[in-house]
Every structure is written in C-alpha cells, then in structure tokens.
Amino acid sequence: MVTHLRPYQRLALYHLRRSLEAGAWRQYIDLPTGTGKSTIAASFGALRLKQTQGRVLGLVHRQDLAL
C-alpha cells in the first residue's frame, strides 16, 4: 500500500531522519489531532526497518488511544 504524505508530514519525516542521523535515539512527534501522526510513525518505522533490519516500538497511552 502506497501512502501519499502531505507536505508537513514529509517535513516531519525529514526532521526525524536528521535527528536520527545526529545520534538521537528517542524521537517525539507533536502535531494536532487528525494530522496523521500515526501515518508519519508508520512511514518512519518502515524506513527504519528497511535501513537497519531492526525493530520499531510505538507507545500509546491506553486510556486515551487504545480504548
């Protein structure tokens, strides 16, 4: 499945990659509701897995998001 990212989502991915290249292990995305944070995280995870064959862990607050 191909996901077309919006310009601000591509910009967020760009900054996530730059931070990772600079040595940041922990990443944080802060965007308003409905702007595609999950899409950005999934795209970043797919890119990360392709580069390193490693793992990606996504955490959510269960009372707010998972219920």
mmCIF file of the N, C-alpha and C atoms, coordinates in Angstrom:
data_MODEL
# 
_entry.id   MODEL 
# 
loop_
_atom_site.group_PDB 
_atom_site.id 
_atom_site.type_symbol 
_atom_site.label_atom_id 
_atom_site.label_alt_id 
_atom_site.label_comp_id 
_atom_site.label_asym_id 
_atom_site.label_entity_id 
_atom_site.label_seq_id 
_atom_site.pdbx_PDB_ins_code 
_atom_site.Cartn_x 
_atom_site.Cartn_y 
_atom_site.Cartn_z 
_atom_site.occupancy 
_atom_site.B_iso_or_equiv 
_atom_site.pdbx_formal_charge 
_atom_site.auth_seq_id 
_atom_site.auth_comp_id 
_atom_site.auth_asym_id 
_atom_site.auth_atom_id 
_atom_site.pdbx_PDB_model_num 
ATOM 1   N N  . MET A 1 1  ? 0.841   -1.186 0.000  1.00 0.00 ? 1  MET A N  1 
ATOM 2   C CA . MET A 1 1  ? 0.000   0.000  0.000  1.00 0.00 ? 1  MET A CA 1 
ATOM 3   C C  . MET A 1 1  ? 0.881   1.242  0.000  1.00 0.00 ? 1  MET A C  1 
ATOM 4   N N  . VAL A 1 2  ? 0.625   2.146  -0.928 1.00 0.00 ? 2  VAL A N  1 
ATOM 5   C CA . VAL A 1 2  ? 1.383   3.378  -1.030 1.00 0.00 ? 2  VAL A CA 1 
ATOM 6   C C  . VAL A 1 2  ? 0.608   4.481  -0.335 1.00 0.00 ? 2  VAL A C  1 
ATOM 7   N N  . THR A 1 3  ? 1.258   5.161  0.570  1.00 0.00 ? 3  THR A N  1 
ATOM 8   C CA . THR A 1 3  ? 0.638   6.274  1.274  1.00 0.00 ? 3  THR A CA 1 
ATOM 9   C C  . THR A 1 3  ? 1.259   7.566  0.774  1.00 0.00 ? 3  THR A C  1 
ATOM 10  N N  . HIS A 1 4  ? 0.431   8.482  0.371  1.00 0.00 ? 4  HIS A N  1 
ATOM 11  C CA . HIS A 1 4  ? 0.921   9.774  -0.078 1.00 0.00 ? 4  HIS A CA 1 
ATOM 12  C C  . HIS A 1 4  ? 0.909   10.724 1.116  1.00 0.00 ? 4  HIS A C  1 
ATOM 13  N N  . LEU A 1 5  ? 2.081   11.191 1.482  1.00 0.00 ? 5  LEU A N  1 
ATOM 14  C CA . LEU A 1 5  ? 2.200   12.060 2.645  1.00 0.00 ? 5  LEU A CA 1 
ATOM 15  C C  . LEU A 1 5  ? 1.957   13.512 2.255  1.00 0.00 ? 5  LEU A C  1 
ATOM 16  N N  . ARG A 1 6  ? 1.399   14.235 3.178  1.00 0.00 ? 6  ARG A N  1 
ATOM 17  C CA . ARG A 1 6  ? 1.208   15.678 2.991  1.00 0.00 ? 6  ARG A CA 1 
ATOM 18  C C  . ARG A 1 6  ? 2.542   16.386 3.226  1.00 0.00 ? 6  ARG A C  1 
ATOM 19  N N  . PRO A 1 7  ? 2.685   17.612 2.749  1.00 0.00 ? 7  PRO A N  1 
ATOM 20  C CA . PRO A 1 7  ? 3.969   18.308 2.878  1.00 0.00 ? 7  PRO A CA 1 
ATOM 21  C C  . PRO A 1 7  ? 4.479   18.390 4.320  1.00 0.00 ? 7  PRO A C  1 
ATOM 22  N N  . TYR A 1 8  ? 3.607   18.688 5.275  1.00 0.00 ? 8  TYR A N  1 
ATOM 23  C CA . TYR A 1 8  ? 4.064   18.794 6.661  1.00 0.00 ? 8  TYR A CA 1 
ATOM 24  C C  . TYR A 1 8  ? 4.455   17.430 7.222  1.00 0.00 ? 8  TYR A C  1 
ATOM 25  N N  . GLN A 1 9  ? 3.842   16.359 6.703  1.00 0.00 ? 9  GLN A N  1 
ATOM 26  C CA . GLN A 1 9  ? 4.224   15.015 7.135  1.00 0.00 ? 9  GLN A CA 1 
ATOM 27  C C  . GLN A 1 9  ? 5.610   14.655 6.586  1.00 0.00 ? 9  GLN A C  1 
ATOM 28  N N  . ARG A 1 10 ? 5.870   15.007 5.330  1.00 0.00 ? 10 ARG A N  1 
ATOM 29  C CA . ARG A 1 10 ? 7.203   14.781 4.753  1.00 0.00 ? 10 ARG A CA 1 
ATOM 30  C C  . ARG A 1 10 ? 8.250   15.581 5.518  1.00 0.00 ? 10 ARG A C  1 
ATOM 31  N N  . LEU A 1 11 ? 7.904   16.800 5.920  1.00 0.00 ? 11 LEU A N  1 
ATOM 32  C CA . LEU A 1 11 ? 8.827   17.628 6.694  1.00 0.00 ? 11 LEU A CA 1 
ATOM 33  C C  . LEU A 1 11 ? 9.114   16.993 8.051  1.00 0.00 ? 11 LEU A C  1 
ATOM 34  N N  . ALA A 1 12 ? 8.091   16.460 8.696  1.00 0.00 ? 12 ALA A N  1 
ATOM 35  C CA . ALA A 1 12 ? 8.288   15.783 9.984  1.00 0.00 ? 12 ALA A CA 1 
ATOM 36  C C  . ALA A 1 12 ? 9.204   14.579 9.817  1.00 0.00 ? 12 ALA A C  1 
ATOM 37  N N  . LEU A 1 13 ? 9.010   13.788 8.748  1.00 0.00 ? 13 LEU A N  1 
ATOM 38  C CA . LEU A 1 13 ? 9.887   12.642 8.483  1.00 0.00 ? 13 LEU A CA 1 
ATOM 39  C C  . LEU A 1 13 ? 11.313  13.089 8.234  1.00 0.00 ? 13 LEU A C  1 
ATOM 40  N N  . TYR A 1 14 ? 11.468  14.185 7.507  1.00 0.00 ? 14 TYR A N  1 
ATOM 41  C CA . TYR A 1 14 ? 12.802  14.732 7.246  1.00 0.00 ? 14 TYR A CA 1 
ATOM 42  C C  . TYR A 1 14 ? 13.512  15.053 8.569  1.00 0.00 ? 14 TYR A C  1 
ATOM 43  N N  . HIS A 1 15 ? 12.811  15.717 9.466  1.00 0.00 ? 15 HIS A N  1 
ATOM 44  C CA . HIS A 1 15 ? 13.407  16.090 10.751 1.00 0.00 ? 15 HIS A CA 1 
ATOM 45  C C  . HIS A 1 15 ? 13.680  14.871 11.625 1.00 0.00 ? 15 HIS A C  1 
ATOM 46  N N  . LEU A 1 16 ? 12.799  13.879 11.571 1.00 0.00 ? 16 LEU A N  1 
ATOM 47  C CA . LEU A 1 16 ? 13.045  12.644 12.315 1.00 0.00 ? 16 LEU A CA 1 
ATOM 48  C C  . LEU A 1 16 ? 14.317  11.954 11.811 1.00 0.00 ? 16 LEU A C  1 
ATOM 49  N N  . ARG A 1 17 ? 14.460  11.888 10.489 1.00 0.00 ? 17 ARG A N  1 
ATOM 50  C CA . ARG A 1 17 ? 15.673  11.258 9.923  1.00 0.00 ? 17 ARG A CA 1 
ATOM 51  C C  . ARG A 1 17 ? 16.922  12.028 10.292 1.00 0.00 ? 17 ARG A C  1 
ATOM 52  N N  . ARG A 1 18 ? 16.845  13.357 10.207 1.00 0.00 ? 18 ARG A N  1 
ATOM 53  C CA . ARG A 1 18 ? 18.015  14.187 10.556 1.00 0.00 ? 18 ARG A CA 1 
ATOM 54  C C  . ARG A 1 18 ? 18.412  13.992 12.013 1.00 0.00 ? 18 ARG A C  1 
ATOM 55  N N  . SER A 1 19 ? 17.436  13.951 12.907 1.00 0.00 ? 19 SER A N  1 
ATOM 56  C CA . SER A 1 19 ? 17.719  13.741 14.326 1.00 0.00 ? 19 SER A CA 1 
ATOM 57  C C  . SER A 1 19 ? 18.347  12.372 14.557 1.00 0.00 ? 19 SER A C  1 
ATOM 58  N N  . LEU A 1 20 ? 17.841  11.376 13.854 1.00 0.00 ? 20 LEU A N  1 
ATOM 59  C CA . LEU A 1 20 ? 18.389  10.033 13.976 1.00 0.00 ? 20 LEU A CA 1 
ATOM 60  C C  . LEU A 1 20 ? 19.843  9.993  13.499 1.00 0.00 ? 20 LEU A C  1 
ATOM 61  N N  . GLU A 1 21 ? 20.112  10.629 12.369 1.00 0.00 ? 21 GLU A N  1 
ATOM 62  C CA . GLU A 1 21 ? 21.473  10.691 11.846 1.00 0.00 ? 21 GLU A CA 1 
ATOM 63  C C  . GLU A 1 21 ? 22.411  11.437 12.789 1.00 0.00 ? 21 GLU A C  1 
ATOM 64  N N  . ALA A 1 22 ? 21.861  12.389 13.555 1.00 0.00 ? 22 ALA A N  1 
ATOM 65  C CA . ALA A 1 22 ? 22.660  13.160 14.508 1.00 0.00 ? 22 ALA A CA 1 
ATOM 66  C C  . ALA A 1 22 ? 22.873  12.411 15.820 1.00 0.00 ? 22 ALA A C  1 
ATOM 67  N N  . GLY A 1 23 ? 22.272  11.220 15.930 1.00 0.00 ? 23 GLY A N  1 
ATOM 68  C CA . GLY A 1 23 ? 22.504  10.408 17.117 1.00 0.00 ? 23 GLY A CA 1 
ATOM 69  C C  . GLY A 1 23 ? 21.364  10.341 18.107 1.00 0.00 ? 23 GLY A C  1 
ATOM 70  N N  . ALA A 1 24 ? 20.231  10.965 17.805 1.00 0.00 ? 24 ALA A N  1 
ATOM 71  C CA . ALA A 1 24 ? 19.082  10.923 18.721 1.00 0.00 ? 24 ALA A CA 1 
ATOM 72  C C  . ALA A 1 24 ? 18.406  9.561  18.612 1.00 0.00 ? 24 ALA A C  1 
ATOM 73  N N  . TRP A 1 25 ? 18.316  8.855  19.710 1.00 0.00 ? 25 TRP A N  1 
ATOM 74  C CA . TRP A 1 25 ? 17.692  7.531  19.729 1.00 0.00 ? 25 TRP A CA 1 
ATOM 75  C C  . TRP A 1 25 ? 16.197  7.616  19.972 1.00 0.00 ? 25 TRP A C  1 
ATOM 76  N N  . ARG A 1 26 ? 15.777  8.611  20.690 1.00 0.00 ? 26 ARG A N  1 
ATOM 77  C CA . ARG A 1 26 ? 14.360  8.761  21.022 1.00 0.00 ? 26 ARG A CA 1 
ATOM 78  C C  . ARG A 1 26 ? 13.780  9.901  20.200 1.00 0.00 ? 26 ARG A C  1 
ATOM 79  N N  . GLN A 1 27 ? 12.652  9.617  19.594 1.00 0.00 ? 27 GLN A N  1 
ATOM 80  C CA . GLN A 1 27 ? 12.006  10.605 18.737 1.00 0.00 ? 27 GLN A CA 1 
ATOM 81  C C  . GLN A 1 27 ? 10.619  10.921 19.298 1.00 0.00 ? 27 GLN A C  1 
ATOM 82  N N  . TYR A 1 28 ? 10.171  12.135 19.086 1.00 0.00 ? 28 TYR A N  1 
ATOM 83  C CA . TYR A 1 28 ? 8.876   12.574 19.595 1.00 0.00 ? 28 TYR A CA 1 
ATOM 84  C C  . TYR A 1 28 ? 8.185   13.398 18.519 1.00 0.00 ? 28 TYR A C  1 
ATOM 85  N N  . ILE A 1 29 ? 6.943   13.079 18.224 1.00 0.00 ? 29 ILE A N  1 
ATOM 86  C CA . ILE A 1 29 ? 6.165   13.819 17.241 1.00 0.00 ? 29 ILE A CA 1 
ATOM 87  C C  . ILE A 1 29 ? 5.044   14.534 17.975 1.00 0.00 ? 29 ILE A C  1 
ATOM 88  N N  . ASP A 1 30 ? 4.929   15.832 17.770 1.00 0.00 ? 30 ASP A N  1 
ATOM 89  C CA . ASP A 1 30 ? 3.888   16.627 18.412 1.00 0.00 ? 30 ASP A CA 1 
ATOM 90  C C  . ASP A 1 30 ? 3.134   17.406 17.340 1.00 0.00 ? 30 ASP A C  1 
ATOM 91  N N  . LEU A 1 31 ? 1.963   16.910 16.992 1.00 0.00 ? 31 LEU A N  1 
ATOM 92  C CA . LEU A 1 31 ? 1.103   17.545 15.996 1.00 0.00 ? 31 LEU A CA 1 
ATOM 93  C C  . LEU A 1 31 ? -0.334  17.523 16.499 1.00 0.00 ? 31 LEU A C  1 
ATOM 94  N N  . PRO A 1 32 ? -1.182  18.404 15.983 1.00 0.00 ? 32 PRO A N  1 
ATOM 95  C CA . PRO A 1 32 ? -2.578  18.423 16.417 1.00 0.00 ? 32 PRO A CA 1 
ATOM 96  C C  . PRO A 1 32 ? -3.326  17.143 16.031 1.00 0.00 ? 32 PRO A C  1 
ATOM 97  N N  . THR A 1 33 ? -4.470  16.953 16.629 1.00 0.00 ? 33 THR A N  1 
ATOM 98  C CA . THR A 1 33 ? -5.334  15.812 16.337 1.00 0.00 ? 33 THR A CA 1 
ATOM 99  C C  . THR A 1 33 ? -5.711  15.798 14.860 1.00 0.00 ? 33 THR A C  1 
ATOM 100 N N  . GLY A 1 34 ? -5.646  14.612 14.261 1.00 0.00 ? 34 GLY A N  1 
ATOM 101 C CA . GLY A 1 34 ? -6.088  14.454 12.882 1.00 0.00 ? 34 GLY A CA 1 
ATOM 102 C C  . GLY A 1 34 ? -5.083  14.840 11.819 1.00 0.00 ? 34 GLY A C  1 
ATOM 103 N N  . THR A 1 35 ? -3.821  15.027 12.197 1.00 0.00 ? 35 THR A N  1 
ATOM 104 C CA . THR A 1 35 ? -2.830  15.449 11.214 1.00 0.00 ? 35 THR A CA 1 
ATOM 105 C C  . THR A 1 35 ? -1.953  14.312 10.723 1.00 0.00 ? 35 THR A C  1 
ATOM 106 N N  . GLY A 1 36 ? -2.216  13.094 11.157 1.00 0.00 ? 36 GLY A N  1 
ATOM 107 C CA . GLY A 1 36 ? -1.515  11.952 10.605 1.00 0.00 ? 36 GLY A CA 1 
ATOM 108 C C  . GLY A 1 36 ? -0.259  11.524 11.331 1.00 0.00 ? 36 GLY A C  1 
ATOM 109 N N  . LYS A 1 37 ? -0.253  11.655 12.651 1.00 0.00 ? 37 LYS A N  1 
ATOM 110 C CA . LYS A 1 37 ? 0.927   11.219 13.420 1.00 0.00 ? 37 LYS A CA 1 
ATOM 111 C C  . LYS A 1 37 ? 1.171   9.730  13.249 1.00 0.00 ? 37 LYS A C  1 
ATOM 112 N N  . SER A 1 38 ? 0.099   8.953  13.210 1.00 0.00 ? 38 SER A N  1 
ATOM 113 C CA . SER A 1 38 ? 0.255   7.504  13.021 1.00 0.00 ? 38 SER A CA 1 
ATOM 114 C C  . SER A 1 38 ? 0.828   7.190  11.645 1.00 0.00 ? 38 SER A C  1 
ATOM 115 N N  . THR A 1 39 ? 0.406   7.929  10.646 1.00 0.00 ? 39 THR A N  1 
ATOM 116 C CA . THR A 1 39 ? 0.936   7.752  9.294  1.00 0.00 ? 39 THR A CA 1 
ATOM 117 C C  . THR A 1 39 ? 2.414   8.083  9.254  1.00 0.00 ? 39 THR A C  1 
ATOM 118 N N  . ILE A 1 40 ? 2.803   9.161  9.919  1.00 0.00 ? 40 ILE A N  1 
ATOM 119 C CA . ILE A 1 40 ? 4.215   9.554  9.982  1.00 0.00 ? 40 ILE A CA 1 
ATOM 120 C C  . ILE A 1 40 ? 5.017   8.479  10.705 1.00 0.00 ? 40 ILE A C  1 
ATOM 121 N N  . ALA A 1 41 ? 4.501   8.011  11.820 1.00 0.00 ? 41 ALA A N  1 
ATOM 122 C CA . ALA A 1 41 ? 5.203   6.983  12.591 1.00 0.00 ? 41 ALA A CA 1 
ATOM 123 C C  . ALA A 1 41 ? 5.349   5.697  11.785 1.00 0.00 ? 41 ALA A C  1 
ATOM 124 N N  . ALA A 1 42 ? 4.303   5.305  11.075 1.00 0.00 ? 42 ALA A N  1 
ATOM 125 C CA . ALA A 1 42 ? 4.371   4.087  10.261 1.00 0.00 ? 42 ALA A CA 1 
ATOM 126 C C  . ALA A 1 42 ? 5.373   4.252  9.123  1.00 0.00 ? 42 ALA A C  1 
ATOM 127 N N  . SER A 1 43 ? 5.390   5.404  8.494  1.00 0.00 ? 43 SER A N  1 
ATOM 128 C CA . SER A 1 43 ? 6.340   5.664  7.410  1.00 0.00 ? 43 SER A CA 1 
ATOM 129 C C  . SER A 1 43 ? 7.763   5.670  7.936  1.00 0.00 ? 43 SER A C  1 
ATOM 130 N N  . PHE A 1 44 ? 7.956   6.279  9.088  1.00 0.00 ? 44 PHE A N  1 
ATOM 131 C CA . PHE A 1 44 ? 9.281   6.314  9.699  1.00 0.00 ? 44 PHE A CA 1 
ATOM 132 C C  . PHE A 1 44 ? 9.713   4.913  10.096 1.00 0.00 ? 44 PHE A C  1 
ATOM 133 N N  . GLY A 1 45 ? 8.782   4.137  10.652 1.00 0.00 ? 45 GLY A N  1 
ATOM 134 C CA . GLY A 1 45 ? 9.082   2.764  11.036 1.00 0.00 ? 45 GLY A CA 1 
ATOM 135 C C  . GLY A 1 45 ? 9.467   1.914  9.843  1.00 0.00 ? 45 GLY A C  1 
ATOM 136 N N  . ALA A 1 46 ? 8.733   2.055  8.739  1.00 0.00 ? 46 ALA A N  1 
ATOM 137 C CA . ALA A 1 46 ? 9.041   1.295  7.530  1.00 0.00 ? 46 ALA A CA 1 
ATOM 138 C C  . ALA A 1 46 ? 10.419  1.678  6.993  1.00 0.00 ? 46 ALA A C  1 
ATOM 139 N N  . LEU A 1 47 ? 10.725  2.972  6.999  1.00 0.00 ? 47 LEU A N  1 
ATOM 140 C CA . LEU A 1 47 ? 12.040  3.433  6.552  1.00 0.00 ? 47 LEU A CA 1 
ATOM 141 C C  . LEU A 1 47 ? 13.133  2.894  7.461  1.00 0.00 ? 47 LEU A C  1 
ATOM 142 N N  . ARG A 1 48 ? 12.899  2.950  8.742  1.00 0.00 ? 48 ARG A N  1 
ATOM 143 C CA . ARG A 1 48 ? 13.885  2.500  9.728  1.00 0.00 ? 48 ARG A CA 1 
ATOM 144 C C  . ARG A 1 48 ? 14.144  0.997  9.595  1.00 0.00 ? 48 ARG A C  1 
ATOM 145 N N  . LEU A 1 49 ? 13.088  0.222  9.422  1.00 0.00 ? 49 LEU A N  1 
ATOM 146 C CA . LEU A 1 49 ? 13.249  -1.223 9.266  1.00 0.00 ? 49 LEU A CA 1 
ATOM 147 C C  . LEU A 1 49 ? 14.012  -1.560 7.987  1.00 0.00 ? 49 LEU A C  1 
ATOM 148 N N  . LYS A 1 50 ? 13.735  -0.804 6.927  1.00 0.00 ? 50 LYS A N  1 
ATOM 149 C CA . LYS A 1 50 ? 14.411  -1.043 5.659  1.00 0.00 ? 50 LYS A CA 1 
ATOM 150 C C  . LYS A 1 50 ? 15.913  -0.745 5.788  1.00 0.00 ? 50 LYS A C  1 
ATOM 151 N N  . GLN A 1 51 ? 16.263  0.264  6.570  1.00 0.00 ? 51 GLN A N  1 
ATOM 152 C CA . GLN A 1 51 ? 17.662  0.669  6.716  1.00 0.00 ? 51 GLN A CA 1 
ATOM 153 C C  . GLN A 1 51 ? 18.446  -0.256 7.633  1.00 0.00 ? 51 GLN A C  1 
ATOM 154 N N  . THR A 1 52 ? 17.843  -0.725 8.705  1.00 0.00 ? 52 THR A N  1 
ATOM 155 C CA . THR A 1 52 ? 18.612  -1.411 9.746  1.00 0.00 ? 52 THR A CA 1 
ATOM 156 C C  . THR A 1 52 ? 18.198  -2.839 10.037 1.00 0.00 ? 52 THR A C  1 
ATOM 157 N N  . GLN A 1 53 ? 17.079  -3.270 9.497  1.00 0.00 ? 53 GLN A N  1 
ATOM 158 C CA . GLN A 1 53 ? 16.533  -4.580 9.842  1.00 0.00 ? 53 GLN A CA 1 
ATOM 159 C C  . GLN A 1 53 ? 16.299  -4.687 11.352 1.00 0.00 ? 53 GLN A C  1 
ATOM 160 N N  . GLY A 1 54 ? 16.056  -3.569 12.001 1.00 0.00 ? 54 GLY A N  1 
ATOM 161 C CA . GLY A 1 54 ? 15.846  -3.546 13.442 1.00 0.00 ? 54 GLY A CA 1 
ATOM 162 C C  . GLY A 1 54 ? 14.378  -3.569 13.803 1.00 0.00 ? 54 GLY A C  1 
ATOM 163 N N  . ARG A 1 55 ? 14.063  -3.054 14.975 1.00 0.00 ? 55 ARG A N  1 
ATOM 164 C CA . ARG A 1 55 ? 12.691  -3.026 15.476 1.00 0.00 ? 55 ARG A CA 1 
ATOM 165 C C  . ARG A 1 55 ? 12.242  -1.596 15.701 1.00 0.00 ? 55 ARG A C  1 
ATOM 166 N N  . VAL A 1 56 ? 10.928  -1.416 15.690 1.00 0.00 ? 56 VAL A N  1 
ATOM 167 C CA . VAL A 1 56 ? 10.319  -0.123 15.977 1.00 0.00 ? 56 VAL A CA 1 
ATOM 168 C C  . VAL A 1 56 ? 9.271   -0.351 17.049 1.00 0.00 ? 56 VAL A C  1 
ATOM 169 N N  . LEU A 1 57 ? 9.289   0.457  18.077 1.00 0.00 ? 57 LEU A N  1 
ATOM 170 C CA . LEU A 1 57 ? 8.327   0.354  19.167 1.00 0.00 ? 57 LEU A CA 1 
ATOM 171 C C  . LEU A 1 57 ? 7.483   1.616  19.204 1.00 0.00 ? 57 LEU A C  1 
ATOM 172 N N  . GLY A 1 58 ? 6.165   1.449  19.133 1.00 0.00 ? 58 GLY A N  1 
ATOM 173 C CA . GLY A 1 58 ? 5.250   2.576  19.245 1.00 0.00 ? 58 GLY A CA 1 
ATOM 174 C C  . GLY A 1 58 ? 4.468   2.465  20.546 1.00 0.00 ? 58 GLY A C  1 
ATOM 175 N N  . LEU A 1 59 ? 4.455   3.517  21.321 1.00 0.00 ? 59 LEU A N  1 
ATOM 176 C CA . LEU A 1 59 ? 3.749   3.521  22.606 1.00 0.00 ? 59 LEU A CA 1 
ATOM 177 C C  . LEU A 1 59 ? 2.583   4.497  22.554 1.00 0.00 ? 59 LEU A C  1 
ATOM 178 N N  . VAL A 1 60 ? 1.460   4.082  23.131 1.00 0.00 ? 60 VAL A N  1 
ATOM 179 C CA . VAL A 1 60 ? 0.304   4.969  23.252 1.00 0.00 ? 60 VAL A CA 1 
ATOM 180 C C  . VAL A 1 60 ? -0.207  4.886  24.679 1.00 0.00 ? 60 VAL A C  1 
ATOM 181 N N  . HIS A 1 61 ? -0.836  5.935  25.126 1.00 0.00 ? 61 HIS A N  1 
ATOM 182 C CA . HIS A 1 61 ? -1.466  5.921  26.436 1.00 0.00 ? 61 HIS A CA 1 
ATOM 183 C C  . HIS A 1 61 ? -2.774  5.160  26.293 1.00 0.00 ? 61 HIS A C  1 
ATOM 184 N N  . ARG A 1 62 ? -2.903  4.039  26.971 1.00 0.00 ? 62 ARG A N  1 
ATOM 185 C CA . ARG A 1 62 ? -4.038  3.148  26.714 1.00 0.00 ? 62 ARG A CA 1 
ATOM 186 C C  . ARG A 1 62 ? -5.392  3.752  27.012 1.00 0.00 ? 62 ARG A C  1 
ATOM 187 N N  . GLN A 1 63 ? -5.496  4.611  28.008 1.00 0.00 ? 63 GLN A N  1 
ATOM 188 C CA . GLN A 1 63 ? -6.796  5.191  28.321 1.00 0.00 ? 63 GLN A CA 1 
ATOM 189 C C  . GLN A 1 63 ? -7.230  6.201  27.264 1.00 0.00 ? 63 GLN A C  1 
ATOM 190 N N  . ASP A 1 64 ? -6.281  6.869  26.651 1.00 0.00 ? 64 ASP A N  1 
ATOM 191 C CA . ASP A 1 64 ? -6.620  7.891  25.664 1.00 0.00 ? 64 ASP A CA 1 
ATOM 192 C C  . ASP A 1 64 ? -6.805  7.338  24.269 1.00 0.00 ? 64 ASP A C  1 
ATOM 193 N N  . LEU A 1 65 ? -5.956  6.397  23.857 1.00 0.00 ? 65 LEU A N  1 
ATOM 194 C CA . LEU A 1 65 ? -5.950  5.984  22.465 1.00 0.00 ? 65 LEU A CA 1 
ATOM 195 C C  . LEU A 1 65 ? -6.393  4.568  22.191 1.00 0.00 ? 65 LEU A C  1 
ATOM 196 N N  . ALA A 1 66 ? -6.091  3.653  23.073 1.00 0.00 ? 66 ALA A N  1 
ATOM 197 C CA . ALA A 1 66 ? -6.323  2.256  22.764 1.00 0.00 ? 66 ALA A CA 1 
ATOM 198 C C  . ALA A 1 66 ? -7.704  1.746  23.193 1.00 0.00 ? 66 ALA A C  1 
ATOM 199 N N  . LEU A 1 67 ? -8.431  2.473  23.986 1.00 0.00 ? 67 LEU A N  1 
ATOM 200 C CA . LEU A 1 67 ? -9.751  2.005  24.431 1.00 0.00 ? 67 LEU A CA 1 
ATOM 201 C C  . LEU A 1 67 ? -10.864 2.545  23.566 1.00 0.00 ? 67 LEU A C  1 
# 
